[in-house]
C-alpha cells in the first residue's frame, strides 16, 4: 500500500478495557462537502485520520480524529483552522459507560499509512479503530462475540488467516465508506445531532505519494501486543518446548512472551553462548574496504572541499557527482550539463547498453528528476560497480523511487545500494546471524554475495520493493523448506537439536520484529510477513544454503 493519508486517532488506552478515569473522544468537524474523497484533504493527513459520515444527496460531513487528550486535540484544531479550515469546530463524545461491540479484526498498520483498500473489497462492512500507533481494520460489527465467531472462518478464507474476534467501544468505531476507501458500496446511514454549515470545497491539491527516506539511526520498533500473528504463536510454542513459556500460544506478544524470550537468552546454555559470541564478532559483516572514490561518494554531505576530493578521480561518477553538487548549489547551468554529458559518454563508451539509453544525445538538466535518474544509470554502467550512497536516497527519496521504477520497467535490477538498513544492528538479528554462520558449511563468505544481500535489504527497507501477492508464496515455501530440513538435521544428534532450537528462537524473534517494522512502514500483515521472510532470507539464506 502507498502512504497517502496520515491516520492519527490516538486513544491512549486499550479500548476494550474500561477506564477508571473520565475518557472522551475528540474530533474536528470541518463541515459538509459535496462529492469529495479523503484525497481532497491531504494537507490534514499529519493531524488526524480524515474520515466522513455520509449524508443525503452525496454529501459528507468530514471529520478528523484528534484522540482522547483535550489539550492535544485543541492544539491540533488550531492547526487545522490555520491550514484553511477556519470554521472547523471541536466535537466531544464520552467513552465512559459506552457499550461494547464485537468485530473481527483482520489487520493493522501504522497510523501514518493506509492500505490498498481493494484488498478488502469482498468484505461487506469495513470498520476502523485505533490503538496506540496502529490503526486496526475490522470486518463487521456484531452485537456479541458469539455472533462474530460465526463469521470468523469465512473472513479467514478471504485471505486473513490471522483474523480474530474482539470487543471495542462503540463510539470508537469508524464506519468506512467510499469516502475513505474508494470502494462503492451501500452507505451506512448515521444520524447527526449537529448539522454543521455547508462549505464549497476549493480546488483540491494534487495527491503526492509519501516516500520513505533512509535513516542512519533506527531503533528496533516496539512489538505491538494487540496484533495477532502466527509468527508469535510459533515463538510461544518454541519457548514452551524449551521451558520458558507457560501460557497459551495465542499469537499475541504479551508480557509472558517477552519475559520468556528474555529468560531463554539469559538461561538457555546454547543461546547464552551465542549471545556472548554475537557481542564480540559478526562473521557475516561486510569487511571489504571501499576504495577512495566510494569513500568520497559516501562523504559528500560532510566534505569541506568536494571539488578537490572528487576531481582527483578520473571516473564518470566523480564527474556526475560534481554535476550533482553544482546543481544542488546553483541550479541548472552549463557546468552541470557539461559534467553530466561527459560522464555519460565515458560510462557508456564501447559497452553494451542494457538500459536502452541514448547516450549520444546531449542533455540539459532542469530538474533533479532527470539528474538523479542518470546518476543511477551511471552507477549501473560504471565498473567496478559503486554503491548508491544512503544520503542520496535520504535527500531525494521521491526521485529515487521514480528512478527505481524506471529501472524496474527496463528489467534492470543490478544497482547496488550502500547498506542503509539497520536490521543487522538489532540484538536478535546479530544473534541470528551468529548462529547461522556457526551452522554454515561455508568456510569463507564471499564479500560480493554479502554486498548483494545488503543491497537487497536496503531496497526492502527503503520501500523500493513491494512483493506482489503472487510472489509471496515463494518466500513461504523457502521458509517452510528451511525448517523442515533443519528439524530433520536436528533429529540426528542432540547437539544439533540444541543448536537448531537456539536458531529458531532467534529467527522467530527477528521475524516478529521485522513484521512490526514493515507494518509501521504501512504494509498490511500479509505483505509485512512476506517482506520479513524476504529480509530473513537475505540475512541467513546464504550461510544456511545447505539446508535449502
Secondary structure per residue as TSV (DSSP state, phi and psi in degrees):
chain	resnum	aa	ss	phi	psi
A	1	X	-	360.0	155.7
A	2	X	-	-104.3	147.3
A	3	X	B	-80.9	110.4
A	4	X	-	-121.3	-48.0
A	5	X	S	-123.8	135.8
A	6	X	-	-76.6	133.6
A	7	X	-	-111.6	82.9
A	8	X	-	-105.8	113.8
A	9	X	-	-154.5	75.3
A	10	X	-	-89.4	111.7
A	11	X	-	-83.2	-30.9
A	12	X	-	73.4	16.6
A	13	X	S	-160.4	162.8
A	14	X	-	-75.3	119.8
A	15	X	T	-63.8	-30.6
A	16	X	T	-79.1	-4.1
A	17	X	S	-112.8	126.6
A	18	X	-	-67.2	139.2
A	19	X	-	-99.3	145.4
A	20	X	S	-76.3	-22.9
A	21	X	S	-93.3	161.2
A	22	X	-	-70.2	127.0
A	23	X	-	-125.5	132.2
A	24	X	E	-126.2	159.0
A	25	X	E	-112.7	128.7
A	26	X	E	-112.2	140.9
A	27	X	E	-146.5	153.4
A	28	X	E	-100.3	128.9
A	29	X	E	-97.3	120.3
A	30	X	E	-87.4	-22.7
A	31	X	E	128.2	-171.4
A	32	X	E	-108.4	130.1
A	33	X	E	-129.8	140.8
A	34	X	E	-87.7	136.2
A	35	X	S	50.5	57.2
A	36	X	-	-121.0	166.1
A	37	X	-	-129.5	172.9
A	38	X	G	-64.4	-26.9
A	39	X	G	-64.2	-15.6
A	40	X	G	-78.2	-5.2
A	41	X	G	-124.7	34.2
A	42	X	G	-57.8	-36.1
A	43	X	G	-57.4	-18.1
A	44	X	G	-95.9	2.5
A	45	X	T	-64.5	-24.7
A	46	X	T	-86.8	-3.0
A	47	X	T	-102.2	-22.9
A	48	X	S	172.5	171.5
A	49	X	-	-77.6	109.3
A	50	X	E	-80.4	120.2
A	51	X	E	-142.3	-179.5
A	52	X	E	-148.4	152.4
A	53	X	E	-103.2	121.5
A	54	X	E	-71.7	138.7
A	55	X	-	-121.3	-170.9
A	56	X	G	-71.8	158.9
A	57	X	G	59.0	35.2
A	58	X	G	61.8	30.2
A	59	X	E	-97.0	157.8
A	60	X	E	-135.4	135.5
A	61	X	E	-85.1	118.6
A	62	X	E	-94.6	130.1
A	63	X	E	-128.7	154.5
A	64	X	E	-126.0	121.1
A	65	X	E	-71.9	131.6
A	66	X	E	-118.9	0.9
A	67	X	E	93.9	-163.9
A	68	X	S	-113.6	1.8
A	69	X	-	-98.2	121.0
A	70	X	H	-65.0	-43.2
A	71	X	H	-62.2	-44.0
A	72	X	H	-63.3	-41.7
A	73	X	H	-62.9	-42.1
A	74	X	H	-66.1	-37.7
A	75	X	H	-65.0	-43.6
A	76	X	H	-65.1	-37.4
A	77	X	H	-60.8	-41.8
A	78	X	H	-62.1	-39.3
A	79	X	H	-64.4	-40.8
A	80	X	H	-62.5	-43.8
A	81	X	H	-63.3	-36.7
A	82	X	H	-75.1	-18.2
A	83	X	T	-81.2	-8.6
A	84	X	T	126.5	14.7
A	85	X	-	-128.5	66.0
A	86	X	T	-63.0	-22.0
A	87	X	T	-91.0	2.9
A	88	X	-	-59.2	138.0
A	89	X	E	-130.3	157.6
A	90	X	E	-89.6	130.5
A	91	X	E	-111.7	141.9
A	92	X	E	-125.4	136.5
A	93	X	E	-137.0	126.9
A	94	X	E	-75.7	138.9
A	95	X	-	-99.8	-6.5
A	96	X	T	-63.9	131.5
A	97	X	T	59.5	17.2
A	98	X	-	-70.1	142.6
A	99	X	-	-67.6	155.2
A	100	X	E	-105.0	146.6
A	101	X	E	-121.7	159.3
A	102	X	E	-100.5	148.0
A	103	X	E	-145.3	171.1
A	104	X	E	-109.5	105.3
A	105	X	E	-73.8	128.4
A	106	X	E	-113.2	-25.9
A	107	X	E	-166.6	176.2
A	108	X	E	-156.8	153.5
A	109	X	E	-155.2	164.0
A	110	X	E	-60.8	142.8
A	111	X	T	-63.3	-19.8
A	112	X	T	-83.2	2.8
A	113	X	-	-129.2	176.1
A	114	X	-	-145.4	155.3
A	115	X	-	-86.0	176.6
A	116	X	-	-81.4	105.3
A	117	X	G	-63.0	-22.0
A	118	X	G	-62.0	-23.0
A	119	X	G	-60.2	-28.6
A	120	X	G	-101.4	17.7
A	121	X	T	-61.8	-29.4
A	122	X	T	-83.3	-5.3
A	123	X	-	-88.5	127.6
A	124	X	S	-64.8	-43.7
A	125	X	-	-134.7	118.2
A	126	X	E	-102.1	137.9
A	127	X	E	-129.9	165.9
A	128	X	E	-137.6	153.9
A	129	X	E	-161.1	153.0
A	130	X	E	-119.0	141.9
A	131	X	E	-135.7	121.1
A	132	X	T	60.7	-129.3
A	133	X	T	-87.4	-4.5
A	134	X	E	-108.4	136.4
A	135	X	E	-93.6	124.4
A	136	X	E	-98.7	141.6
A	137	X	E	-109.4	129.9
A	138	X	E	-119.3	154.3
A	139	X	E	-107.1	104.0
A	140	X	E	81.3	162.0
A	141	X	E	-126.8	129.0
A	142	X	E	-125.8	151.7
A	143	X	S	-66.6	-29.2
A	144	X	S	-152.2	171.1
A	145	X	H	-64.3	-38.7
A	146	X	H	-60.2	-42.5
A	147	X	H	-64.4	-38.3
A	148	X	H	-66.7	-39.7
A	149	X	H	-62.9	-28.3
A	150	X	H	-65.7	-22.0
A	151	X	H	-104.1	-2.9
A	152	X	H	-62.6	-47.0
A	153	X	H	-63.3	-36.6
A	154	X	H	-62.6	-41.9
A	155	X	H	-66.0	-39.5
A	156	X	H	-62.1	-39.4
A	157	X	H	-67.9	-18.3
A	158	X	T	-78.3	-1.1
A	159	X	T	112.3	20.9
A	160	X	-	-126.7	73.1
A	161	X	T	-65.2	-21.2
A	162	X	T	-92.8	7.9
A	163	X	-	-62.3	145.6
A	164	X	E	-152.6	162.1
A	165	X	E	-89.8	139.4
A	166	X	E	-153.4	169.5
A	167	X	E	-111.5	146.7
A	168	X	E	-141.2	157.3
A	169	X	E	-67.5	132.4
A	170	X	G	-58.2	-42.1
A	171	X	G	-65.5	-19.0
A	172	X	G	-81.0	-9.4
A	173	X	-	-74.8	130.7
A	174	X	E	-108.8	113.6
A	175	X	E	-81.7	109.7
A	176	X	-	-77.6	141.3
A	177	X	-	-140.4	-167.0
A	178	X	H	-63.5	-23.2
A	179	X	H	-58.7	-45.7
A	180	X	H	-84.7	-41.5
A	181	X	H	-99.2	-23.9
A	182	X	-	78.4	-1.4
A	183	X	-	-87.0	121.3
A	184	X	-	-83.1	105.6
A	185	X	-	-136.8	166.2
A	186	X	-	-57.3	133.8
A	187	X	-	-80.7	149.5
A	188	X	-	-89.1	116.1
A	189	X	-	-71.1	131.0
A	190	X	-	-132.2	138.6
A	191	X	-	-90.9	137.9
A	192	X	-	-106.9	135.3
A	193	X	S	-82.7	-21.9
A	194	X	S	-122.7	137.7
A	195	X	-	-111.4	103.0
A	196	X	-	-68.4	168.0
A	197	X	-	-67.1	145.4
A	198	X	B	-87.8	128.0
A	199	X	-	-115.4	150.5
A	200	X	-	-88.6	134.0
A	201	X	-	-77.3	129.4
A	202	X	-	-69.1	167.8
A	203	X	-	-57.7	119.6
A	204	X	-	-70.5	149.7
A	205	X	-	-69.5	152.8
A	206	X	-	-69.3	141.4
A	207	X	-	-71.9	130.2
A	208	X	-	-113.8	125.5
A	209	X	-	-65.2	152.8
A	210	X	B	-96.2	132.2
A	211	X	-	-114.9	143.0
A	212	X	-	-86.5	125.0
A	213	X	-	-94.2	154.6
A	214	X	-	-69.0	149.6
A	215	X	-	-131.8	132.2
A	216	X	S	-76.3	-25.0
A	217	X	-	-121.7	122.6
A	218	X	-	-148.3	103.6
A	219	X	-	-71.7	150.2
A	220	X	-	-56.5	135.2
A	221	X	-	-69.9	148.2
A	222	X	-	-72.0	129.6
A	223	X	-	-71.4	131.2
A	224	X	-	-77.2	121.8
A	225	X	T	-77.3	-13.6
A	226	X	T	-99.7	0.9
A	227	X	S	-104.3	122.6
A	228	X	-	-81.4	138.7
A	229	X	-	-147.9	138.9
A	230	X	H	-67.7	-27.9
A	231	X	H	-63.5	-39.2
A	232	X	H	-66.4	-41.6
A	233	X	H	-57.7	-43.1
A	234	X	H	-64.7	-40.7
A	235	X	H	-64.4	-42.5
A	236	X	H	-60.7	-42.0
A	237	X	H	-65.3	-39.4
A	238	X	H	-66.1	-43.8
A	239	X	H	-65.0	-36.0
A	240	X	H	-62.0	-44.2
A	241	X	H	-63.9	-28.6
A	242	X	H	-89.2	-5.0
A	243	X	T	87.5	22.6
A	244	X	S	-118.7	11.8
A	245	X	-	-149.0	126.8
A	246	X	-	-120.8	17.6
A	247	X	S	-99.9	-171.6
A	248	X	-	-85.4	140.8
A	249	X	-	-75.7	75.7
A	250	X	-	-90.0	-5.5
A	251	X	S	86.6	2.4
A	252	X	-	-103.9	128.4
A	253	X	-	-84.2	77.8
A	254	X	-	-94.2	-164.7
A	255	X	H	-62.8	-39.9
A	256	X	H	-64.1	-39.0
A	257	X	H	-68.1	-44.8
A	258	X	H	-61.4	-45.4
A	259	X	H	-65.7	-36.8
A	260	X	H	-64.0	-41.5
A	261	X	H	-64.4	-45.3
A	262	X	H	-62.0	-43.3
A	263	X	H	-63.1	-37.2
A	264	X	H	-63.8	-46.8
A	265	X	H	-74.1	-18.2
A	266	X	H	-90.8	-30.2
A	267	X	H	-114.3	-25.4
A	268	X	-	-72.6	126.1
A	269	X	H	-59.0	-45.0
A	270	X	H	-67.4	-45.0
A	271	X	H	-65.2	-42.0
A	272	X	H	-60.3	-39.3
A	273	X	H	-60.8	-46.4
A	274	X	H	-72.8	-31.7
A	275	X	H	-60.5	-47.2
A	276	X	H	-62.5	-41.3
A	277	X	H	-65.8	-38.2
A	278	X	H	-66.6	-20.0
A	279	X	H	-82.8	-16.1
A	280	X	H	-115.9	-15.0
A	281	X	-	-148.0	153.7
A	282	X	-	-142.6	88.5
A	283	X	T	-63.9	-20.3
A	284	X	T	-96.9	10.1
A	285	X	S	-73.1	142.2
A	286	X	-	-75.9	116.3
A	287	X	-	-106.9	-9.5
A	288	X	-	-68.9	133.8
A	289	X	-	-83.3	131.2
A	290	X	-	-66.4	151.0
A	291	X	-	-77.6	-178.9
A	292	X	H	-60.9	-41.2
A	293	X	H	-66.8	-43.7
A	294	X	H	-60.8	-42.1
A	295	X	H	-63.5	-38.8
A	296	X	H	-63.8	-38.1
A	297	X	H	-66.2	-40.6
A	298	X	H	-60.9	-35.4
A	299	X	T	-95.8	6.3
A	300	X	G	-52.2	-44.9
A	301	X	G	-62.4	-25.8
A	302	X	G	-106.8	6.4
A	303	X	-	-75.8	131.8
A	304	X	S	-79.6	-31.0
A	305	X	-	-137.8	78.8
A	306	X	H	-62.6	-39.9
A	307	X	H	-61.1	-39.1
A	308	X	H	-69.2	-43.6
A	309	X	H	-68.8	-30.3
A	310	X	H	-93.3	-33.5
A	311	X	H	-64.8	-22.0
A	312	X	T	-75.6	-8.3
A	313	X	S	-103.5	119.6
A	314	X	-	-88.1	81.3
A	315	X	S	-146.8	146.0
A	316	X	H	-55.5	-37.6
A	317	X	H	-69.0	-33.4
A	318	X	H	-63.7	-40.3
A	319	X	H	-68.3	-40.1
A	320	X	H	-64.0	-40.5
A	321	X	H	-76.4	-24.6
A	322	X	H	-65.7	-39.7
A	323	X	H	-63.4	-42.5
A	324	X	H	-59.2	-46.5
A	325	X	H	-64.7	-39.9
A	326	X	H	-64.4	-41.6
A	327	X	H	-65.6	-40.8
A	328	X	H	-62.6	-36.0
A	329	X	H	-86.5	-39.3
A	330	X	H	-125.1	-3.8
A	331	X	-	81.0	-165.8
A	332	X	S	-60.1	141.6
A	333	X	-	-165.0	165.2
A	334	X	H	-64.9	-32.3
A	335	X	H	-61.4	-45.5
A	336	X	H	-59.1	-48.2
A	337	X	H	-61.2	-43.0
A	338	X	H	-64.4	-46.1
A	339	X	H	-60.1	-47.5
A	340	X	H	-68.8	-43.7
A	341	X	H	-66.6	-34.9
A	342	X	H	-67.0	-41.9
A	343	X	H	-62.7	-42.6
A	344	X	H	-64.0	-45.5
A	345	X	H	-60.4	-41.1
A	346	X	H	-71.6	-39.3
A	347	X	H	-70.2	-35.7
A	348	X	H	-94.4	-7.8
A	349	X	T	-60.1	125.3
A	350	X	T	55.3	35.5
A	351	X	S	-128.0	154.1
A	352	X	-	-66.3	150.6
A	353	X	-	-116.9	86.5
A	354	X	T	-71.1	-10.8
A	355	X	T	-91.0	-12.0
A	356	X	-	61.3	36.5
A	357	X	-	-101.5	134.0
A	358	X	-	-80.9	89.9
A	359	X	T	-83.1	-4.8
A	360	X	T	-87.9	-12.3
A	361	X	S	-73.7	161.0
A	362	X	-	-106.6	124.1
A	363	X	-	-106.5	142.0
A	364	X	-	-116.2	119.8
A	365	X	-	-94.3	117.0
A	366	X	-	-112.3	-10.0
A	367	X	S	-149.6	161.4
A	368	X	H	-66.6	-27.4
A	369	X	H	-54.0	-53.8
A	370	X	H	-70.5	-38.2
A	371	X	H	-63.3	-46.6
A	372	X	H	-66.4	-40.5
A	373	X	H	-58.4	-45.1
A	374	X	H	-70.5	-29.4
A	375	X	H	-60.1	-42.1
A	376	X	H	-66.6	-39.3
A	377	X	H	-56.9	-43.3
A	378	X	H	-69.2	-33.6
A	379	X	H	-62.8	-39.0
A	380	X	H	-70.0	-40.4
A	381	X	H	-83.1	-17.9
A	382	X	S	-78.5	134.3
A	383	X	S	-123.5	132.1
A	384	X	S	-67.5	164.2
A	385	X	-	-70.0	126.1
A	386	X	-	-103.2	142.2
A	387	X	-	-78.6	145.0
A	388	X	B	-70.4	123.1
A	389	X	-	-71.1	149.2
A	390	X	H	-58.9	-37.9
A	391	X	H	-62.0	-30.9
A	392	X	H	-65.5	-41.3
A	393	X	H	-66.7	-40.8
A	394	X	H	-63.5	-41.7
A	395	X	H	-79.6	-24.3
A	396	X	-	-136.7	60.6
A	397	X	H	-63.2	-39.5
A	398	X	H	-64.8	-48.8
A	399	X	H	-65.0	-34.2
A	400	X	H	-64.7	-44.7
A	401	X	H	-62.3	-40.2
A	402	X	H	-67.0	-41.0
A	403	X	H	-64.8	-41.8
A	404	X	H	-63.9	-38.6
A	405	X	H	-66.0	-39.2
A	406	X	H	-61.6	-44.2
A	407	X	H	-63.1	-41.7
A	408	X	H	-62.2	-41.1
A	409	X	H	-64.0	-26.7
A	410	X	T	-87.3	-2.4
A	411	X	T	75.8	22.8
A	412	X	-	-107.4	124.9
A	413	X	-	-136.9	15.1
A	414	X	-	-97.7	19.9
A	415	X	-	-73.7	135.0
A	416	X	-	-100.4	138.7
A	417	X	B	-111.2	147.5
A	418	X	-	-58.4	153.3
A	419	X	-	-73.4	91.1
A	420	X	-	-86.9	-22.1
A	421	X	-	-71.7	137.2
A	422	X	-	-89.8	1.7
A	423	X	G	-56.7	-39.9
A	424	X	G	-68.1	-9.8
A	425	X	G	-89.5	-11.8
A	426	X	S	-72.6	141.2
A	427	X	H	-58.5	-45.1
A	428	X	H	-67.5	-31.8
A	429	X	H	-73.9	-38.9
A	430	X	H	-61.1	-41.0
A	431	X	H	-63.0	-45.6
A	432	X	H	-59.5	-47.7
A	433	X	H	-66.8	-33.6
A	434	X	H	-64.5	-44.4
A	435	X	H	-66.7	-43.6
A	436	X	H	-60.8	-42.0
A	437	X	H	-64.4	-35.9
A	438	X	H	-70.2	-31.5
A	439	X	H	-86.3	-6.2
A	440	X	-	-73.0	151.5
A	441	X	S	-93.6	1.1
A	442	X	-	-89.3	124.9
A	443	X	S	-78.1	-42.2
A	444	X	S	-131.0	116.7
A	445	X	-	-77.8	132.4
A	446	X	-	-76.8	129.9
A	447	X	H	-61.9	-37.0
A	448	X	H	-63.1	-39.4
A	449	X	H	-69.9	-41.3
A	450	X	H	-63.2	-37.3
A	451	X	H	-65.1	-40.5
A	452	X	H	-63.3	-43.0
A	453	X	H	-65.9	-40.5
A	454	X	H	-65.2	-39.0
A	455	X	H	-64.2	-41.5
A	456	X	H	-62.4	-41.3
A	457	X	H	-63.0	-39.1
A	458	X	H	-61.4	-41.5
A	459	X	H	-66.3	-35.7
A	460	X	H	-66.1	-46.2
A	461	X	H	-63.2	-37.7
A	462	X	T	-83.4	6.0
A	463	X	T	65.2	26.8
A	464	X	-	-81.7	-24.5
A	465	X	-	-112.5	122.7
A	466	X	-	-115.0	125.8
A	467	X	-	-85.9	116.9
A	468	X	-	-62.6	156.2
A	469	X	G	-54.3	-41.5
A	470	X	G	-68.2	-22.2
A	471	X	G	-94.4	-7.8
A	472	X	H	-65.0	-30.4
A	473	X	H	-61.5	-35.1
A	474	X	H	-64.6	-33.4
A	475	X	H	-73.6	-37.5
A	476	X	H	-62.9	-40.9
A	477	X	H	-66.1	-41.7
A	478	X	H	-59.0	-47.4
A	479	X	H	-61.3	-44.5
A	480	X	H	-64.3	-46.3
A	481	X	H	-65.8	-38.5
A	482	X	H	-57.2	-47.9
A	483	X	H	-76.8	-27.7
A	484	X	H	-62.4	-46.8
A	485	X	H	-72.7	-35.5
A	486	X	H	-64.8	-43.1
A	487	X	H	-69.7	-32.6
A	488	X	H	-65.3	-42.3
A	489	X	H	-64.4	-38.1
A	490	X	H	-64.9	-31.9
A	491	X	T	-71.4	-12.1
A	492	X	T	-86.4	-13.7
A	493	X	-	-160.8	135.6
A	494	X	H	-59.3	-36.5
A	495	X	H	-68.5	-34.9
A	496	X	H	-62.6	-41.3
A	497	X	H	-61.5	-42.0
A	498	X	H	-64.5	-41.9
A	499	X	H	-67.1	-42.1
A	500	X	H	-67.0	-37.8
A	501	X	H	-62.0	-41.5
A	502	X	H	-64.5	-42.9
A	503	X	H	-61.0	-41.4
A	504	X	H	-65.3	-40.3
A	505	X	H	-61.5	-48.5
A	506	X	H	-66.1	-39.2
A	507	X	H	-63.5	-48.9
A	508	X	H	-69.3	-38.8
A	509	X	H	-62.4	-41.3
A	510	X	H	-65.0	-40.9
A	511	X	H	-62.5	-43.0
A	512	X	H	-62.8	-43.3
A	513	X	H	-65.1	-40.6
A	514	X	H	-67.1	-41.4
A	515	X	H	-59.6	-40.8
A	516	X	H	-61.0	-43.8
A	517	X	H	-58.1	-49.0
A	518	X	H	-70.5	-31.6
A	519	X	H	-63.9	-42.2
A	520	X	H	-70.5	-17.8
A	521	X	T	-85.5	-0.9
A	522	X	T	109.0	5.8
A	523	X	-	-86.1	151.3
A	524	X	-	-76.2	171.3
A	525	X	H	-62.9	-37.7
A	526	X	H	-63.3	-47.3
A	527	X	H	-70.3	-35.9
A	528	X	H	-62.0	-39.4
A	529	X	H	-66.0	-43.6
A	530	X	H	-63.3	-42.5
A	531	X	H	-65.8	-37.2
A	532	X	H	-63.3	-44.6
A	533	X	H	-67.0	-38.5
A	534	X	H	-61.0	-40.6
A	535	X	H	-65.6	-43.2
A	536	X	H	-61.2	-38.9
A	537	X	H	-61.9	-39.0
A	538	X	H	-71.6	-23.5
A	539	X	H	-84.6	-40.0
A	540	X	H	-131.6	-2.2
A	541	X	T	-61.4	-39.5
A	542	X	T	-65.7	-55.1
A	543	X	T	-65.2	-28.3
A	544	X	T	-98.0	18.7
A	545	X	G	-60.9	-23.5
A	546	X	G	-71.2	-13.5
A	547	X	G	-99.4	3.6
A	548	X	-	-118.1	360.0
